[in-house]
Amino acid sequence: MTEPRRLHPSAAATGRDLMVSGLVAGGCLAAWAAGVRAPASLAVLGAIGLLFVGFGLHALCRRRRVIEVCDHAIGLAGRPSSRIRWAALSRLALAYYATRRDGENGWMRLRLEDAEGRRLSLDSDLDGFAQLVARAAGAPERRGVPLSPTTQANLAAVLGTRNR
């Protein structure tokens, strides 16, 4: 067995998320400090500020998350209960989420599930995402697990293949 490969979220992506959350939450705080006192305005600013503080905390948690991949399994580092054996993979879904109408500037999410109900969801901001998708794509084929047409099309886009 080879040593597990450790994958980390892209520092640029999580750094950008942290910057955006800090700027928006700071802007809400600055507006309050500047003297906005109308109850409706305070409620809106407070809600937006809290939303972006939560977004920043989520980005911090994502930044600290490490994925371990080996020949036999994938999971979160330090959490054996999250481990999904490739041989037990029962569901693989690869979805694309566009941020614009023209389909550009989106991200992908790989969702894995095993026969025991353990789930793992991984975003494309993970360094080595394409290699991970390639590794995961082979497991359902070996087990005869059907893939949705959307997943097949997204696999073809990531792996550069046709008619998987």
N, C-alpha and C positions, 0 to 999 in steps of 0.2 A: 504494500500500500504506500502511496506517495504521501508526502507531507501536505496537509490542507493548505489551500491557497486562500489568502485573506483579501477580501475586496472591501474597499472603502468608498463612501460617497464622494463625488467630485467636490473638492474644496471650493472651486469657483462657483458651483451651483448653490451650495449651502451658504457660502459667503454672501452671494447676491441676495438670497432670501433673508439673511440676517440684517443686511444693510437696509433692504426695503422695509422690513418690520420695524427697525429702529427709527428710520426716517419718518414713517407714518405715525407711529406711537409718539415720537418726539414732537411732531407737528401738532398732534392733538393736545399734548401737554403744554406746548408753547401757546396755543390758542387760548387754553384755559388760563394760563399765567398772564396773558395779555389783557385779560379782563372780560372774556365772554362769560356772561352770567345768566343769559336767558335759559330757563329750564329745558326747553326743547333742544336748544343748541348744545347744552351740556350733556343731555342724554345721548344725542347723536355722536358727539365727539367722544364721550365715554365708551359707547358701544364700539365705535370704530377703533379707538385706542386699545380696548381690551381684545378685540378680534386680532389685531396685529401683534399684540404681546403674545397671545396664544400661538400665532403663526411663527413668531420668533422662537418660542420654546419648542415647538414641534421641529423647527429647523435645527436647533441645538441637539435635540434627541436623535434626529436623523444623522447628524454629523458624527455622533459618537458610535453609531451602530456599525458593527463589523460583520460581514458575511464570511463564513468559512465554507469552502467548496473542496471536496475531495472526490476520489474515484467512486465512492459508494454513497455519499450523502451531501446535503447542503443544509445550512442552518445558521442561526445567529451565534456568534462567538460567545462562549460562556453560558449559553442556555441550551443544554442538551434536550430539553423538552420541545425545542423548536426544530429539531433535526428531522429532515425528510430524506428517507433513503430513496435513491433513484429507482431501485427495483420495486418500491411500493408506491411510486407516483401514480395517482389515479386521475388527476386533472391538471391540465396545463392550459392557460389562457394568456394570450399576448394581445393587449389592447393598445390602441394609439389614441391619445387625447390631444386634439388640436386646440391652439389658443386663438387662432384666427380663422375666418371663414374660408380662406384659400387653402387651409390645411397645413400651413407652414408654422414653424416654431412650436411644435408640440412636444410631447414626451410619451414614452411607452411605459407600460406597467406589465410585468410578468407575474402571474399568479400561479402558485404551485399548491397542490393539495395531495395528501397521501390517503391511503385506505383507512387510516385511523382518524381522519378528520383534521390533522394538523395542516395549517395553512401558512404560507409565506408569500408576501407581496413585495416585489422589488421594482424600483423605478429606474429609468434609463440614465439617471444621473450617477449611477454606480459605475466607478471605474471598472472596465472589463465587462460591461453589460453584454456586448455582442458575443463575446466568448462564452459567457454564462448562458445566453440564449441558445447558442449552438450546442452546448453540453446538455441543456435541459431538453432540447428538441429531440434528441435521440432516444430518450427514455420512453416516451409514449409510443413511439414506433415499435420498440422492442416488446412492449407489453400489449400492443393492440388497442391502446386508448384512442378513441376518436378525437379529432381536433376540429373545432368549428371552422367554417370557411373564413371568418374574420381572422382567427388565429393563424390559419394557413397562409393567408395573404400577408399578414404582418411578419410571419417567420420568413417568407420569401423576401420581403423588403429588408429585413435585418441581415439575413444570411446571403442575399444576393443570388437566390436560386429561383427556379420556376417550378410550379406544380409539385410541391412537397408531398 
